[in-house]
Structure formats: C-alpha cells, structure tokens
C-alpha cells in the first residue's frame, strides 16, 4: 500500500483533541458524572489526551479507563482461534455515569458494537457517547459518533492509518491505497 495523503499532522491532531474536549464539556454542561473509556489500542491514548485537556479547561480530573473488546468481536472465529487478551482496565464505577467511549477511527461500527457489549457487562451507565479522531464512513451498523475530530470520506479500498506518539513514536493520520 502506498501513502496517498497526510490528513492530519501533530498540530491538527492536537486541535481536534482540543475541539472534541470542549464539545464534550459543552454538550454535557460540565464534567459531572463523565468518565472516559478508550478502546484498545489507539483509543486509549486519545482518551488520556482528552482527559488531560478537559482537566486543563475545567480544573478537575475525570476518571479514564480502557476496554479490550477482543472477546466481544463478531469476527473472532475468523481472525484467531486463540485470541490475545490485553485486558480491560476500568477501576471506577460506571453505574449511572456518562461513559464516553473513545476510538481512533470509526468505520463499520462493529468495534463500537463490541465495546458497548463490554461496557454493559461491566455496569449500567446513565448514557454512552462516542468520540472518535476520524470518521471515515461506510457503516454496517447504525452507529454515529457524538464527537468527531475529522470526517474523511473514503473508498472501501482505502485505509486510514493513525499513528500516535504513545504507540507509534509519532502523531499522524494518513490515507493509504
């Protein structure tokens, strides 16, 4: 695959995180009862970045955790008989909280569906919202993000590659074909 274009650099990603953070605060009229849960792998550092930005804006920390959706995937039998589990880490109560799921790319909606199942197995939130860095379209399930860093119309043959400093040593979003 060859790189077609760079969609976001470090500054664009930072601006998107800032905008999404402000939108979360505004939509929820503050941060009371909000928790962030990053979907492994790249949703986790994005959730932590949003958490830090919200703390800078509001002056209060919000609980941030991570969810591993491996066992909830609907294609598990197709991809691996012995899945590797990285484990979820939600060491706070999500009951009656506004859970904001965070992921890097929203595509078919299947990852979000799996994460909803995982969250509901942990507790009963007041509501669940979705924040993504990139929405590329092509939904197979009725899923819509509440907060989007960047909408990128793509063909099904293209791939959105998100690289983050915490996992890849750099911040960039590129499109490959």
N, C-alpha and C positions, 0 to 999 in steps of 0.2 A: 504494500500500500504506500502511496505517496502522499505527502502533505499537500493539501490543496490550498489552505489558507490558515493564517492565525486569526482566531476570532477574539481572543482576549489575552492581554498580557498581564503582568503583575499588578499594574495600576488599575486596569479595567476590572480585574477580579476584586481588588480592594474596594473600588467604588460600588460594585454590585453588592458586596457584603454589607457595606455601609447603608445602601439604599434598602436592602431587604431588612436589615436590623431596624431601621426607622419605620418601615411599613408594619413590621410585627408589633412594635410598640404602639403605633397609631391605631391599627385595627383592633387591638385588644385593650385599648385605653389604659396602657401601662403594662407592667410586667407581673402583676399579682397573679398567682396560680399558673404561671407559664413555666414549662420545662422543655428543654431541647433534647432530642434523641437523634443522633447521627446514625445513618445506615452504613454499616461497614462496606467498603473500606473508606472511600473518599468523602462520604457524608460526615464522617466523624471529625476530621479536621475542620471542615466547613462549619459544623455545628459549634465547635470550640471558638472559631473566629467570630461567629455571630454572637456567641455568649460574651466574649471579651468586648466586642463593640457595644453591645447592649449595656454591659457594666460601665463602660466609659460614658455612655449617654445618660443612663439612669442612676448611676452611683450604687447599684445593688447587683449582687451576683445572682444568677439563676442556675438551677441545677441542670447539668448537662451529662447525658449518658450515651451509650452506644448499643445498637441492636445488631445481632448476627441473624440473618434471615435464611441461612443455609438450609435448615431442616424444613422451612416453610415454602421453599421454591416448588413451583408446579412442574419443573423440568428436571427434578433431582435424579430421577431414574435414567434420564437421557445423558446427563453430564458426568456422573460418577457414582459408582456403587458404594464406595467408602468416602463420603464427604468429609472435608476437613472443617472442623468446628473451631471458630476463633472465640466464641462465647460472647454473650451479651453482658453489658456492664451498666445496669441501671440500679444504683444503690440508694434510690429515693422512692418515695411513694408517688405513684402516678394517678391514684384514685382521685377523682374529682378535679384533676388538673387539666390545663390546656396543653396537650402534648403537640409540639411542633416537630414533625419528622423532617430530617434534613438529608438531602442526597445531592450528588454531583449532577447527574443527567437524568431527566425524565424522558422515557422513550415509550415503550409499550404499556407501561403501568403495572407490569407483573411484579417488579421489585417492590413497588409501593403496596400492592395487594398482600404480598408475603409479609411485609413489615407491619401492616395493620393486624394480621393474624398474630404475629409475635407480640405486639403491644397488648392486644386484648387478652392474650394468655397471661400477661404479667399483672394486669389490673383493669380497672374501668375508668378511663379518663372522662372528663366532662365533655371534651371535644378533641379532635385530632385535626391538625392543619399540616400542610405540606409546603416546604421551602426547598427550591432547587436552584442550583447555579445556572443550569442550562436546560431549557425545554426545547426538544428537537422535533416534537410532533410524533405522528404515527401510532397513536394509542390503539391498543387492542382491548382495553378495559375502560370503563367510564371513570377515569381519574383525571383530576385537574389540580394543578398547583395553585396554592393561595399566594405564594411569593416566588417570583422568578427573577433571577439575575439577568438572564438574556434569553430571548426567544430566537431560535435559529432554525428556520425551515430547512429540512434536509431531504435527500432522497434516501430510500431504504438501503442503497448501496454504499452510502457514505457512513463514516464512523466519526463520532465526536470523541476526541481524546482530551481528557482533563488530567493535567499534571499539577500536583500541589507540592509545595516546599517540604511539608511534613512527610510525604510518602515517596516523592519522586525527585526531590532536590531542586525543583523549580516550579514556578507558577505560570501556567499557560493553558489555554484552551485552543485546540486546533481541530480542523476538519480534514479528514483523510478520505481518499477514494482509491 
